[in-house]
């Protein structure tokens, strides 16, 4: 079994309230982009020696931390609490950069849930898989279907934004990520929650020319102060012709939406991760 977990961008992100549990309620629009990892799951031979039931091999981009704490393994253990799963080999080829605000780890976890469900006949509905995924991370539930969605709560309450695909179809997205790591704690530390005057779900269905004046990511103000090079990247994306540019999630990747292919990003952003594709 093999699948290709996709990345996402946030079209607007507003932190609207601090919760009693210490988390924050937000409003954002998740949009999938064709930047993917690859995830392959095969059943482990009963004679194969393994320290655990989920044997994970990671290639491609480096991921820090213990393999058994990777969200892919945690997804396996979560389902194994309720289902009699066989031991598995997992090969994760990483292409989506980490600590970028692109949801790569969450996408890997959600895809693991989908593959286990399909491969071992668990008969979980989409809604049930989303509930499992939400237990692993705030944006994990989105990646069960990876369809454009307006997210509220901590990011786990989803409602479809079907018209958005038609709105963006044929345009290009460019991703730029410098060698900057931003922790979630750091990103939230200087944000003052407030309800926006206009909801991002409403804004993204308007002509894209209006987005620059109306669509906001509340993390930008504090994150750009801490890392001014990110603000420079955003300005450079506009100079290259982006119709709209923004920090994705809590960063540190930025994206631009273009009418035409943005050309040689590597030359414009030397030493940084870059990616572009048609939406």
C-alpha positions in Angstrom: 0.0 0.0 0.0 1.4 3.4 -1.0 0.0 6.9 -0.8 1.3 10.4 -1.2 0.5 12.7 1.8 0.1 16.3 0.6 1.0 19.6 2.2 -1.4 22.4 2.9 -1.4 26.2 3.0 -3.5 28.4 5.2 -5.5 31.0 3.4 -5.9 33.4 6.3 -5.4 32.5 9.9 -7.1 34.3 12.8 -6.5 33.5 16.4 -9.9 34.4 17.9 -9.8 33.3 21.5 -7.7 31.7 24.2 -9.3 28.6 25.7 -9.4 27.5 29.3 -7.3 24.4 28.4 -4.5 26.7 27.2 -5.1 26.1 23.5 -6.5 28.8 21.2 -9.6 28.8 19.0 -8.8 29.8 15.4 -10.4 30.4 12.1 -8.6 29.4 8.9 -9.0 28.0 5.5 -6.9 24.9 4.7 -6.0 24.3 1.1 -4.1 21.3 -0.2 -1.1 21.7 -2.5 0.6 19.2 -4.7 3.8 19.0 -2.6 3.9 15.5 -1.2 5.7 12.9 0.9 5.4 9.2 0.0 4.2 6.6 2.6 4.3 2.9 2.0 3.0 0.3 4.4 3.5 -3.5 4.1 2.7 -6.3 6.4 5.7 -7.6 8.4 6.6 -11.2 8.1 6.0 -12.9 11.4 9.6 -14.1 11.5 11.1 -10.6 11.0 12.9 -9.4 14.2 11.6 -6.0 15.2 11.7 -4.0 18.4 8.1 -2.9 17.8 5.0 -3.6 15.8 5.5 -0.5 13.5 8.9 -0.6 11.9 9.6 2.8 10.4 12.2 3.7 7.8 12.6 7.4 6.9 14.4 8.6 3.8 14.6 12.0 2.0 14.7 15.0 4.2 15.9 14.5 7.7 13.5 14.4 10.7 14.7 15.0 14.2 13.5 13.0 17.1 12.9 9.3 17.9 11.3 7.2 15.1 8.8 5.7 17.6 7.6 9.1 18.4 6.9 10.0 14.8 3.3 10.8 14.1 3.1 7.8 11.7 4.0 5.4 14.5 1.7 7.2 16.9 -1.2 6.8 14.4 -0.5 3.1 14.3 -0.5 2.8 18.1 -3.7 4.8 18.3 -5.6 2.4 16.0 -4.0 -0.6 17.6 -5.7 0.3 20.8 -9.0 -0.5 19.2 -8.2 -2.9 16.4 -6.1 -6.1 16.1 -3.5 -4.8 13.6 -0.7 -6.9 12.2 2.9 -5.8 12.5 3.9 -3.5 9.6 6.9 -2.1 7.8 6.6 1.6 7.0 8.7 3.6 4.5 8.3 7.3 4.8 10.0 9.4 2.1 10.0 13.0 3.3 9.8 15.9 0.9 7.6 18.3 2.7 9.9 20.4 5.0 9.4 20.3 8.7 8.6 23.2 11.0 7.2 25.0 7.9 3.5 25.5 8.6 2.7 23.1 5.8 1.3 20.2 7.8 3.7 17.5 6.6 3.7 15.5 9.8 0.0 15.8 10.3 -0.6 14.7 6.7 1.7 11.6 7.2 -0.3 10.6 10.3 -3.7 11.0 8.6 -2.5 9.1 5.6 -1.3 6.3 7.9 -4.8 6.1 9.3 -6.3 5.9 5.8 -3.9 3.2 4.7 -4.4 1.0 7.7 -8.2 1.4 7.4 -8.1 0.4 3.7 -5.4 -2.2 3.9 -6.7 -4.1 6.9 -10.5 -3.7 6.5 -11.2 -1.6 9.6 -14.4 -0.2 8.0 -13.9 3.2 9.5 -16.0 6.0 8.0 -14.4 9.3 7.0 -15.9 10.9 10.2 -14.4 8.2 12.4 -11.0 8.6 10.8 -11.2 12.3 11.3 -11.9 11.8 15.0 -8.9 9.5 15.4 -6.7 12.0 13.4 -7.8 15.0 15.6 -6.4 13.1 18.6 -3.0 13.3 17.0 -2.9 17.0 16.1 -5.1 20.1 15.5 -4.8 19.9 11.7 -4.6 16.2 11.2 -8.3 15.7 10.6 -8.1 17.9 7.5 -5.8 15.5 5.8 -8.2 12.5 5.9 -9.8 13.9 2.8 -7.5 16.8 1.9 -10.3 18.9 0.5 -10.5 22.7 0.9 -12.0 23.4 4.3 -12.9 26.2 6.7 -11.5 25.2 10.1 -12.5 26.4 13.5 -11.9 25.2 17.1 -8.2 24.3 17.3 -8.4 23.4 13.7 -10.3 20.1 14.0 -13.8 21.4 13.1 -14.1 21.3 9.4 -16.7 22.5 6.8 -16.2 22.3 3.1 -15.3 25.2 0.9 -16.1 23.5 -2.4 -16.2 26.7 -4.5 -12.5 27.5 -3.7 -11.1 24.8 -6.0 -12.8 26.4 -8.9 -11.7 29.8 -7.7 -8.0 28.8 -7.7 -7.9 26.2 -10.5 -5.2 27.0 -13.0 -3.2 29.4 -10.8 0.2 28.5 -9.5 1.5 28.3 -6.0 5.1 28.9 -5.0 6.5 27.8 -1.6 9.7 29.3 -0.1 11.1 28.1 3.2 14.4 29.5 4.6 16.5 27.7 7.2 14.4 29.2 10.0 12.6 27.0 12.6 9.6 28.5 14.5 8.1 26.5 17.4 4.4 26.6 18.0 5.0 28.0 21.4 7.1 30.8 20.0 4.5 31.6 17.4 1.6 31.8 19.9 3.6 33.7 22.6 3.0 37.2 21.2 -0.4 36.8 19.5 -3.3 38.8 21.0 -6.5 36.9 20.2 -9.3 38.9 18.5 -12.3 38.2 16.4 -11.6 39.5 12.8 -14.0 42.1 11.3 -14.5 39.7 8.3 -14.3 35.9 8.3 -11.5 34.4 6.1 -14.1 31.9 4.7 -16.0 34.8 3.2 -12.8 36.6 2.0 -11.3 33.6 0.1 -14.5 33.3 -2.1 -14.0 36.9 -3.2 -11.7 38.0 -6.2 -8.1 37.4 -5.2 -7.3 41.1 -5.8 -9.1 41.8 -2.5 -7.1 39.3 -0.5 -4.1 41.5 0.1 -6.2 44.1 1.9 -8.6 41.8 3.8 -6.9 38.3 4.3 -4.6 38.1 7.3 -2.4 35.6 9.2 -2.3 36.8 12.8 1.1 35.1 13.3 2.8 37.4 10.8 3.1 40.4 13.1 5.0 38.7 15.8 6.9 36.2 13.7 8.1 38.8 11.3 9.5 40.9 14.2 11.4 37.9 15.4 12.5 36.8 11.9 12.6 39.8 9.6 14.0 37.7 6.7 10.5 36.2 6.4 9.0 39.6 5.7 11.7 40.1 3.1 10.6 36.8 1.4 7.0 37.9 1.3 7.9 41.2 -0.3 10.1 39.3 -2.9 7.2 37.1 -3.8 5.1 40.1 -4.6 8.0 41.6 -6.6 8.0 38.3 -8.6 4.3 38.9 -9.5 2.4 37.1 -6.8 -1.3 38.1 -6.6 -1.3 37.2 -3.0 1.5 36.1 -0.5 1.4 35.0 3.1 3.0 33.0 5.9 1.6 29.5 6.0 0.3 28.5 9.4 2.8 29.6 12.1 5.6 29.4 9.5 8.4 29.5 8.5 7.3 28.7 4.9 5.7 31.5 2.8 3.6 31.0 -0.2 2.6 33.1 -3.2 -0.2 32.6 -5.6 0.5 33.5 -9.2 -1.4 33.7 -12.5 1.6 32.2 -14.4 4.5 29.9 -13.4 6.8 32.1 -11.2 10.0 31.0 -13.0 13.3 30.3 -11.3 12.6 30.4 -7.6 16.0 28.9 -6.8 17.8 31.8 -8.3 15.5 34.3 -6.5 15.8 32.5 -3.1 19.3 30.9 -3.0 19.9 28.3 -0.3 16.2 28.0 0.5 13.7 25.2 -0.1 11.5 26.2 -3.0 8.6 24.5 -4.8 6.1 25.6 -7.4 3.2 23.8 -9.1 -0.2 24.5 -10.7 -3.2 24.3 -8.3 
